[in-house]
Amino acid sequence: MGTKQVVLSDEKDASDMFVKRGNRYSDRGAPHAVEYISMNQNPGFRPKDEGWRRQRQFMHSAVSITSINNKYQSPMDDEATFTLNKVLHSPSSFHDHFLRYAYSVLTSSLLGFSIRSASDPYIHDNEAFTAELMNSFRPDCFPTNVFPILRHLPQWLLPSLRTMERLRKAYVAEMWAFRSKIEKRVQDGSATESIYKQFLLNRSDYAVTDEESVHTFQSMIDGGTRSPHNNLLMFLVLMMEHPEWQRKLQQEVDGVCGDERMPSYTDIPILPTVRAIVKEGVRCRSIVAEMGISHCLATDDIYNGYFFEKGTVFHATFASILTDKEIYPDGAAFNPARWLEPTYPTYKEPLSICPNCHNFPAFGYGRRACPGVEFAERSLVILVAKLGWAVDIRWPLDGDGKEVRETIEYESVPAPRPMKFGCSIKARDSRRVEVVQRAAEGLRFE
């Protein structure tokens, strides 16, 4: 209460403040419950201090390795093939298959182990904790977020304070227990290749403290699993709603791969339509369901004649910024052509690189932009390409053969997932099923 809040609905203003004046507008204004549970150590919510800078540098180092090194890109391709095979065999469980993929593609590179089922305890425990952490943004669940005086009450008097302490202890215990497990494996030689292993083997090369490092790894898992899962689910919805773009997707991958092989990560530069569909899907997803994380002003500033005092919290609204008529003439409409045709203001060349999600507002601004954007984008592009090659995606049919169209609803938390919805996923032909199955049978996971 009492903190000044400013809502930004213009892309130029958000870019001017968060990017060009990023040294002033890159602090955080996270809710009290979030700060308490994470002990102000999670780099996504942490204030802009020296510890945050060390964590940021470390994250950039970690994700850059996974983006440029085939040692990490090839396993991502394998994970996508495994997922596609699962979808073909049990298409109604697409929600779980995508969830497993979002986790395993990240844990295999970051932590050194893959996950074979969505029911794996690692996913179950992490999802349960993340769900509670997402609620920590809600003032109805944690009133100390808006009433600072309540923070001084004893825990026995305010149940939400007890919940915060319970979550904080669980958060810390789990992170350190996992760190100890990997350290032990590194010491006895049983650890598989991963970013975490390389970090421990080359510990002196990194400036982050041990405490900062465990929070950083956990934040990469938390932030790197939820968004890709959400966007894969959104992809299904968009393909059901826009079958003309599903046909264009299929035509592109067929033109590159034929019907005898699946697309792989090496094909990404020659699949601009796939990348355009992914980027446009991220845009649509952000418009309808993403709030973004606020920026906090670190020092007094004057912008366009307006005076803003230190501590003012700024919110960039994707629903307005990503539908700006000057940049997106058709507003919120799903239209991947905007990234592929020169008649649109969003078009860029060369198409072997563009479109991509680099510097895309949906992934944040300036110093607070998601450091794992390229990793996330690649994980989406490769699976979307394989899905386009192998399956048809349609609305489910009722007993009379009529489409059952649903209005997609979302959770009432930051980065919300869509509620369960129906989707018909069928193989395009038996030949492709055989190709996928042979490839999946030859996979070997740690």
N, C-alpha and C positions, 0 to 999 in steps of 0.2 A: 504494500500500500504506500502511495506517495511517490513511487518511481514514475517518471515521465515516460510515456510510451509513444512511439511514432510509427505509423504504418506507411510503408513505401509501396506504391503501386506502379511506378514507372521504372523501366529498365535502365534508363540513363541515370536517374538519381541513385538507384541501387549500385550501379557500376561505379559512378563517381565517388560515392561514399565508401563502399566496401572494398573497392579495388584500388582506385587512384589515391584515395586517402586511407588506405588500409592500415597504416600505422596508427591512426586515431580510432578507426571504427572496427577493430578486430577483437575487442574484448568480448567477454560473454556475460550474459545476464540470466544464467540458469536458475530455475526455481530452487528454493531452499532445500526441499527434500532430495532433489537430484544432487546438489552439491554435498549434502550430508552423507548420503549413501555412498557416493563415489569418493568422498573425502577430498573433493576438488582435485583429483588426480586423473580423471578421465579426460584425455586431450580434446574430446569433442565438446566438453562443457567447461573445461578448466579456464580460469582467467589467463590473460595474456601475460605470462611471467617467464622467467628463464627456464623453469621446468617444462612449460608448454613448448617453448622453442626447441628444447632438447628432444622432446617427444615427437614434435613435428618433423624434425630432421631425420630422426630414426625411422618414422613411418615412411617418409619419402624414399629412404634408402631401401627399405624392405620391399615396398610395392614396385619400385623400379626394377629390382632384380627379377621379380616374377613376370614383368612385362616384356623384358628384352631377352630372357634366357629360355631357350627351347626346353631346357631341363624341367621348367615349370609349366610351359605352355602345352607340351605334349600330354601330361597328366590331366590337364583341363579338358583336352579333346577326348581323352579316354572316359572321363567322368560324364561328358555329354553323351557319348555313345552308350554307356551303361544306363544312363537315364532314359534315353530314347528307347532302348530295348525294354526297360521296365514299363514305359508308357504304352508300348505296343502290346504287351502281355496283360496289363491291367490298367486300361485307360481311365477307368472311373476313379482311380487313386492318384490322379495327376497332381493333386494338391500335395500329397505326401512325397511323391517322386521329385517334385520341384523343390520342396523343402530340404530333402536329403541332398539334392544336387547343390543347393546354395551353401549348405554347410560343408559338404565333402570337398568341393572344388577349392574351398578356402583352407580347411584343416589339412588337406594333403600337401599344400605348399607352405603354409605358415607353421603348422605344428607337427607334420610328419606322419599323419595317419589318415586313412580314408574311412568313410562311414558307409555301410552297406544298406542300412534301413532307417526309415524315418522314426522307427520306434527305438532306435539306439538310445541308451541312457544319457549320452552326452548331449544329444539334441533335446531330449525330454527335459533334462535339468536346466539347460541353458534357456530353453523356451519358457519354462515356468518362471525363471528368475527375470528374464527380459520382460515378460508380461507385467510383472509387479513393478519393475523399474519404469516401464512406460506409464503406469498409473501414477508414478511420483510427480508427473507433470500436472496432474489434475488437482486443483484447489479443493474440490469436493472430497477427495480422498485424503489430501494432506493440506489442511487449512493453514499451516505455517507458511505455505507458499505466498499467501496474501496478507496474513496477520502476523507480523514479526513478533509481537508481544507474546504470542503463544509458544514461541521457541524457548522461553525461559521457564515454562511450567515443568514440574516433575513428570517423568515418564508414566508413573502410575496413574496420573490424572488425565493424560491425553493419549488414547490408544494409538494414534497415528505416529506419535514419537516412539513408542515401543516398536512399531512396525519398521520405522526407519532404522532403528538400532539393530533389529534382527536382520534386516536386509544388508546393512553395512557389514556386520560380522560374517554373514554367509558369503558375501561378495569377496571379502578379503581372504577368508579361509579357502575358498575354491581356487582363487588365482594362485595362491602360494602353494597349495597342494599340487596343482598342475605343474607349476614351475619345478617343484621338487621331483616329480615323476620324470619329467624330461631330462633334468640334470642327471638323475640316476642312470637313465638309458644312455646318455652321452658318455658317462664315465665307464659303463660296462661294455660300450661298443655296440649296443643293440638299437640305438636311435637311427631311424631312417632319415634321409636327406630332407631338410626343411629350413626355413628362415630362422626358426627358434634355435635349431641345432647350431647353425652358423653363428648366430648371435652369441651363444654360450661359448663356442669354441674360440671366438674372436672378441671376447668381452671387452678387452682393453681398447678396442677400436671405436667404441661407442661411448658418448658422453652421458647418456641417461643413467640415472641411479637405478638400483635394483627395483625399488618400489615403483618408479616411473615406468620401468620396462614391463612389469607384470600388468599394470593398468593399460599400457599401450597395446599389448597383445590382446587383452580382453576386449578393448574398444574396437580393434580391427575385426574381431569375430562378431561382436554385437552389431556393428555398423555394416559389416560386409556380408551378412547373411539375410537380414530382413529386407533390404531394398531389392536385391536381385530376385528373391522369392516373389515379392509383390509385383515386380515388373514382368516376370514370367506369367503370372496369373493374369495380369492385364493384357499381355500379348494374346492369350486365348480369347479373352472377351473381345478384343479389337478384331481378331480374325473372324469371329462369329458375326460381328456387326458389319464387317467390311470384306466380304468374300472376294471382291474385285482385287483387293491388295494381296489376299492370300494367293490368288492366281498369279499375280505378278511376282510374288516371292517364289512360287514354285517354278515359274518359267525361268527365272534367273538361275536358281541352283541347278535346274535340269540342264540349262545351256552350258553351265560350267562343268558339271559332274556326270551328266547322262544318267542312266539308271543302274550303272554297274558299281558305282562307288558313292559313298557319302561325302559331303563337304567336310573339310578339315580346317584347322586354324591357318594353314598355309594359303587357303583360298580367300581369306578375309579381304585382301586388297582388291580382288576382282568381284566382290559381292556388294556393290554400293546400295542396291535396293534392300538387301538384308540389313545393312547398317542404318539406312534411312528409316526402315520400319521400327528398328530398335530405338533409335533416337526419338522418333515421333511418339512411340509408345511411352517412353520416359516422360516426354512433355505432357501427354494426355494424363498419365498417371499423376504427375505433379500438380496439374490443374485441379483435378477433382479430389485429391486425397492427401496432399502434402502441405504441411505448414511451414517447414523450414525451421532452423534454429536461429534465435534472435542474436543480434550483434549489440554490443554495449559500447558507448562512447567513452574513450579513455581520458579525454581532456576536452575542455570547452572548445567549441568550434562554431564558425559562421559559414553557412552554406546557402547560396542563392538569396542572401539577405536575411536568412533566418538564423537566430542564435539558438544553439543547443548547448545545454550545460553538461558537464561531465556526469556520467552515470545514466544518461538518457538511453533507453533501450529501443532499438529499431527492428522492425519486422518487415521483411520483404515478402509480399504476398504473391505466390506463384500464379494464383488464379487470375491476377491482373497482368503481371509481368509477362507471362508466357502466352498471353492472348492480345498483347499490344498490337493494335491494327497497323501500325507503321512497319512492324517486323513480321507479324502474322496476319495478313490481310483477311483471311477467312476465320480468324479468331480461334475458337476451341476445336474446330473441325479436325478430325483425324485425316491428315493429308501428307504422307511421306514424300509426295512430289515436291514439296517446298524445299527439300534438301537435295533434289536431283535435277531440277530444271532451272535454267538461267533466268526465267521470267520472275522468279521469286526473290525477295530481298535476302533470304536466308541461304541462298545457293552459294557454294564455294567450290573451288577446284584445288588440286586435282581430285577426281573421283576415286582414285586409288587410295587416297587418304581420307578425304571428306565424302560423306558426312561422318563426324565422330563427336563424342561427348566432351571433348576437351574445352574447358572454359564455358561449359553449358550451365546456365543459372540453376537448373534443377539439381546440380551437384554442389551448390554453394558458391560463395564469392571469395575471391582474393585469398588472404591468408587462412581463411576458414573453409575454403573449398575442400571437398573430399579428396584426400590424397590417393585413394584407391580407385579413382574414376576409370582409369584405363583397364585395370584388372576387372572391375565390375562390368564394363562395357564388353570386353572380350568374352567373359563368361556368358553373357547374354547373347552376343552375336553368334557364337559357335553353336549353342544349343538351338537358337531360333533357326539357323541355317539347316541344321539336321532335321528339325521338326518339319520345316517347309519341304524338305526333300522326301520325307517318309510318310507323312500323314495328312489327312484332310480333317479340318476342324470346323464343326458346325454346331448350331443350337441343337439340343436334344429334341426328340420327337415324342409326342404323346401317343396314346393308343390309336388315334385316328390318323396318325402320320403328319400332324401339324406341329410346327415349331413351338417349343416352349421357351419363350423369351423372358428373361428375368431382368429386373432392375437391380443392379449391383449395389449393395450397401457395404459400408466400411465400419471398422472399429472406431470408437471415439477416443483415440490416443494419437500421439505423434507417430508418423510413419505407419499408418493403420493398414492392416491387411483387409482385403475384401472378405466379406462373409462367404460361407460355402455357396457355390453355385454349380449348376449343371453344365456339362459340355460333352459333346459327342466327338470322340477322337478315333478315327479309323485309318488303317493302313491304306495307302494309295494303291498298292498292288502287292501281290505275294512275292514278287521278285525282290522288292525292296526289303520286305520282312526278312528274307533269307540273307541278304547282304548285312543287315543290322545284326542278326542273330550270330552269324559267323564271326563278325568283328567283336561282338560282346563276349563270345566264348573264348576268344583269344586274349582277353584282358587279364592282367595280373596286378592286384592291388596290395599295398602294404597294410 
